[in-house]
Amino acid sequence: MPDRAHHATSTTERGSFCTARCTCGWRGPARRARSQARTDAERHLVEAGASGPLPPME
């Protein structure tokens, strides 16, 4: 199972778009809805096999 430290997600905003990013290098699509960017990050953690509570989103 991958090490949790390699999968810490955050969100960044640029203009009216929000993007989820991960420390492993993954980046989600630009979204207008912050909630959808957070969902993208949660899905990435599940797909990456990360376990435990989700890290705080920025």
Backbone torsions as a table, in degrees:
resi	resn	phi	psi	omega
1	MET	NA	137.6	-178.6
2	PRO	-62.5	151.8	177.7
3	ASP	-73.1	130.7	-178.2
4	ARG	-57.3	-32.9	-177.3
5	ALA	-61.3	-23.7	-179.1
6	HIS	-85.3	-0.7	-178.4
7	HIS	-134.0	70.8	174.7
8	ALA	-108.8	118.8	-175.5
9	THR	-98.5	157.9	175.2
10	SER	-152.9	169.8	174.9
11	THR	-122.0	147.7	176.9
12	THR	-129.6	148.6	179.5
13	GLU	-114.7	139.6	175.9
14	ARG	-139.1	108.1	-175.1
15	GLY	65.0	-129.6	-179.8
16	SER	-95.4	13.9	-179.0
17	PHE	-114.9	148.7	179.6
18	CYS	-124.9	136.6	-178.7
19	THR	-129.0	136.6	174.4
20	ALA	-88.5	141.6	178.7
21	ARG	-135.4	157.9	179.1
22	CYS	-132.2	151.8	179.4
23	THR	-66.7	-14.9	178.2
24	CYS	-79.3	-7.8	180.0
25	GLY	109.1	-11.9	178.8
26	TRP	-67.1	145.0	175.3
27	ARG	-142.1	131.9	179.2
28	GLY	-84.0	173.5	178.4
29	PRO	-71.6	157.1	176.4
30	ALA	-70.0	132.0	-178.0
31	ARG	-125.8	148.5	173.4
32	ARG	-80.5	-27.6	-179.0
33	ALA	-97.8	121.6	177.4
34	ARG	-58.6	-38.2	-178.8
35	SER	-60.7	-36.3	179.2
36	GLN	-70.8	-36.7	176.0
37	ALA	-63.5	-40.5	177.1
38	ARG	-64.2	-39.1	176.9
39	THR	-63.3	-40.5	176.5
40	ASP	-57.9	-43.7	-179.5
41	ALA	-64.6	-42.9	178.9
42	GLU	-62.3	-42.4	178.2
43	ARG	-62.5	-40.6	178.9
44	HIS	-60.0	-44.3	179.9
45	LEU	-62.2	-40.4	178.3
46	VAL	-64.8	-47.9	-179.3
47	GLU	-64.5	-31.2	-179.5
48	ALA	-79.9	-10.3	179.4
49	GLY	84.0	14.1	178.2
50	ALA	-69.4	141.6	-179.0
51	SER	-124.6	166.6	178.7
52	GLY	92.6	-176.0	-178.4
53	PRO	-66.2	150.2	179.4
54	LEU	-73.0	144.6	177.3
55	PRO	-70.3	158.0	179.5
56	PRO	-63.9	142.6	178.1
57	MET	-92.2	145.4	178.9
58	GLU	-91.0	NA	NA
